[in-house]
């Protein structure tokens, strides 16, 4: 992940035309590719650790409630962070959390 970020920053600083980025489409494509590789690396390594910690942190008696609360908190924050962008977005993945919470009328418990 560090290497992807280092290449992303180097291409953005040294190869991308800062005044008119349209003049350097190869640099923009390289930055998009390394941003996707960084996200893929994060999603496969660090991101799932939170769910393992929450799943193992609480005793068995409270584990289901804790996982439910963690999942609800995750969906609520995603919904609130994406809600201002939903009106201007045509991306179904950006609209999905808002649509799910709206369809269940915020009764996620």
N, C-alpha and C positions, 0 to 999 in steps of 0.2 A: 504494500500500500504506500509505503514511503517513496519507493522508486516511482510509482505512478504519479504521485503528487509532485515529486521533484521534476519529472519530465514535463508534466502539465505546466508547472510554474516557469520552467526554463523556456518552453516553446512560447508561452504567453508573453514572456519578457523579451526574449531575443528574436523570435521569428515572426510574431504577429505584428502587423502594422497597427500601431496604436491610434493613429488619426483616422484611417479608413481601413477597417478590418476586412472589407470586401476585396481588397487587393491581395490578400493572402489566404485564400480558401483552404490550402493544404494545412496551414497552421491551425486554422479553426477546426478542421476535420480531425487532426491529431489530438487537439485538446478535448474534443468530444469523445474520441475513442479512449483516451486515458482517464477521463472522468468516469466513463462507463466501467472501465477495468477497476478503478478505485472503488466504485460503488459495489461491484460484484465481489471484490476482495473483502470489503467490510461486511457485506451481507452474509458471506460464508464463514467469517471468522469471529468478529467481535459482536455483531448484532444479536445472535441467538443466546449469548451468555446471560443476558438479563432474564430470559425465561427459565433458564436452568437455575439461576440463583433464586428467583421467586418460587420456583417449584420445590426447591430443597431447603429454603430458609425457614419455613413454618412447620410446626408439627402436623401430623396427619389429620388431627381433628379439625384444624383451621385451614388446611391446604386448599381445599376447593373454594372456600370463600375468598382467600387471598388471591388465588389465580383469577377468579372472577372479577375482583376489584382491580387487579392489575390490567386485565384485558379491557375492562370498561374504561379505565383511566386512559389507556393507550388510544382507544377509539374516540373518546371524547376530545382528547388533545389534538388528534389528527383532524377530527371534524372541525374544531374551532380554528386550527391553523389554516385549513384549506377553505373554509367557508367564504372568506372575502374573495377568493379566486374563482369560486364555482360559477358565479354569474358571467364571468368573462371567458370561461374555459369551455373547450369542446372536447377535452380529454376525458374519457369515461373513467379512467383510473383516478383522476383528481376529483371527480364527482361522486365516486362510489361511497366513501364513508359518509358524506353528507346525505346521500339518498337512502342509505341503510338506516341511519339514525332518524331521518325524517319519516321513513315508512313505518318504523316501530313506535313513533311518537315519543321518543326519548325514554321508553320503558325498557331499558337494557338490563334490568335486574330480574 
